[in-house]
Amino acid sequence: MPRTPHFVKQIAAVCMLAGLAMAAQAAEIAVLSAGAIEPGLRAAVAAYDAQTGHHTRLTFNTAPALKKRMDGNPAFDVVIAPRAVIGEFAAASKLAETRANVGRVGMGVAVRDGAPVPDIRSAEALKQAVLDADSLVFNRASTGLYLEGLLKKWEVSAQVEGKTSRYPDGAAVMEHLLHGQGREIGFGAITEILLYRGKGLTLVGPVPEAVQNYTAYTAAPLASGTQQALAQELLAFLAGPVGKAAFVAAGITD
């Protein structure tokens, strides 16, 4: 039986209403996050958005920059930061009580493809590699702050200061290394180094366990957020099996 134009119009109207209903249920969730977990977080929220129909808007900053953003009137639903930073925000009553453990990221050593590979098998070997390098590159974020303290502990800060370059974030460190020369070594979050593997950089490996520094990242909804239910839903997804798998694949461990 041929379908009448009226029947076709009815079908079109139903489809339009269904589309409008789906659009009405979809929402945008704003997330402010530290940059070291970017690869895993992007993969995790892509899976979340595909499952829910929502859109997660991500903004990345270094830990020091996160503090500045939170000092203002942050228009975000969820913040993800190093555990100590989350503690500061919570103490200032800026966060809701719910927490989700995202994982932790270790510090690694990177060199340009084809450059001499330093021996980092022990803390003493790493210290010697730092002294022997033509130049050092690291950031001013969590990883760099820890390394700065390690160099002082080794009492070599004065010796390497003249050959050290520092940048605001890990991406700038990696870009510097790509265009460097000689025996130059860089330090950064392993997740950030892995993004450049196959693109011109080599991950020499994690720093020795004796001097390793893991930064643990935690997610929490903002206390002033207007989408508390959605924020809680996103946190549950990030801590669930699909979210965890995305983080582990990016080098973020429990």
N, C-alpha and C positions, 0 to 999 in steps of 0.2 A: 504494500500500500504506500503510495508516495506521501512524503511528509509535506504538510502545508507550510506556507511562510509563517503562519501564526505559531505552529509547533516549533519551528526553527527559532523564532523570536523568544519563545518560552525557555528553550534550552540555553540560549545566549544569556538570558536574564538570570537563570539559575547559576551559570558559570560565573557571571559577573558578581553576583551576591556572594558566592563561595570565595572568590578572590578577595573581595572586600573584607569578608570575615577573617580570612587568613592574615591580611594586612593589619586588621585591627588588633589581632592577637600578637603580632610581631612587635618587638620593642628593641630599642638601642640601649646597650649597656656600656657604660664608659669605664675603662680600666686604666689606672695609672700604675706603671710597673717599672722596676729596675731593669736595666738593659741586658744583664748577663743571662737571663732566662728567655730572651726573646725567641730563639728558634723553637724551643719546646712550647712556649705559650702560644705562638702563632698557630702551630699545628693543633694544639688542644682546643683553642677557641674556634678554629675552622670546623672541627668535628662537632663542637657544641652548637654552632650556628646552623650547621647542616641538619642536625637532629631536631632543633627547636624552632627554626625559622627566624630566630632573633638575629640581630647584628651586634657584634661586639667591637667597639671602637677602642683601639689600643694606643696609648701614649707611653713612650719610653723615656726615662731619664736616669742619670746616675744617682746613687744614693744621696749625695749632698744636694743635688738639684731637687730630688723628691721632697726633701725637708723644706726647701724654699716654697715649692708649690703647695705643700700642705699648710704652710704658715698663712697663706691667703685664704680665699674662699673656693676650695677646689670643687669643680663641677664634675666629680667622678662618683661612681657607685662602688667601686672596689679598688683597693690599693694593694700592690704586691711589692714587698721590700724585704731587705735582710731582717732577720728576726729581731735584732737589737733595735732597728729603726721602728719596726712595728710596735715594739715595747714602748718607745718614746711617744709615739702617736697615741697609743692606748692610755698612757699615763696622763696625757693632755686631754683625754676624753674626746678624741677625734674619731675613734673607731667603735663599731658595734662589738659585741662580745664574741661573735662567731669567728673561728679561725680555720684555715685549711693549710696543711703543710704541703708546700709545692715540691720541695726537694732541696738539695744542696749542690753547689758547684765548686770544684777545686780549681787551683791555679796551675796553669801550664806554661811551658816554654815553647816559643816558636822562632823559626828562622826562615829566611827566604829560600825557596827551592834552589838547590845547587850550592848554597852557602855551606861553610864548614859547620858540622853538627857538634855542638858542645857535649861534653860528658856531664851528665846530671844524675848519675847513678847513686850519688850520696850527697849529703849536705855539704861536705867538704869539697867534693868535686864541683858542685854547683857554685860555691863561693869562689873557687879558682876560675871557673868559666866566666863569672862576672868580672873578675880582675883582668882576665886575658882578653875579653871582648873589646873590639874597637869602639863599640857604642852599645848602650842599653836603651830600651824603649819600654815605657809602661804608662799606665793611666793615673788619673787623680781620683779615681773612684775606689771602691772597697779593695780591689786587688792591689792597686798601687799604694794605697795607704798601708796595707799590711807589708808589702815589699819594702817600703820606705823604712818601716820599723825593723825589718829583718836586716837590712843593710847597716843600720845603726847598731844593732846587736852584734853583728859581725865586725863592727868597727872599720868599715870600708867606705862609709858614706863620703868622706872627704876625698878619697882616692878616685871614686867613680863619678863624682858630681859633674866634672867638666865634660864627661862623655855621655851624659844622660839626657834624653829627651822625654818629656812627659806631655800627655794629651788629656783632654777632658774625659774621653770615653774609649772603650776598647776598639771600636771601629776605626777611630783615627790612628790608634797604635798599629793596627793591622795594615792600614793603607800606607803608613810610613814604612813599615817593614817591606812591603811589596816593592817599593822604589828605593830601598836602601842599598848599601854596598859594604863589602868587606865582612869582617867577623862581627856582625851585628846580631844581637839576640833581643827578643821581646818577651814580655810577660803579660799574661792576661787570663781571663776566665777561659777554661777549656772549651766551653760552648761557643765562645766568640772565635777562638782559633779554628775550631772545626768548620765554621762557615767558610773559611778561606782555604781549606784543604782541597787540593785539586785546582786551585785558582792562583797558585803562586807561592803558597806558604806551606811549610812542613811543621806539624806538631811533633816536636822532639819527644815530648811526654809530659806527664804531670811532674811537678817538683817533688823531690823525695818526701816520703811520708813524715820524716822527722821534722821537716820545716813546712809541711803542707798547711794550707789554710783553706778550710771549707767555709763558704758563705751559705748559710741556710736561709731559704726564702719562704715567707709566709704570706698568705692572702687573707684579707679581712674587708668586710663592708665598711663604708664610712658611716659614722653615727648619724650624720645629717642627710644621708642618701634618701631619695624619695622612692627608690625601687628596691626596698629591702628584700622582698620575696624573690625577685629575680637575682639579686646579688647572692642570696643564699643558695639558689638553684645553681648558679654558675660555680660557686665554691664547691658544692657537692660534686659537680661534674669534674672539676679539676682534680679533686682528691680521689675520684673513682677510677675504675680500671682503664677506661679509654683515655682519660686525661693523663694518668700516670704513665701509660705506655708511650704517649707522645713526648713526655718529658724525658723518660729514660732513653728514647731513641735519639734525643738531642744531647745526651751526655749529662743530664741532670739526674742525680741519684738520690735515693732516700737517706 
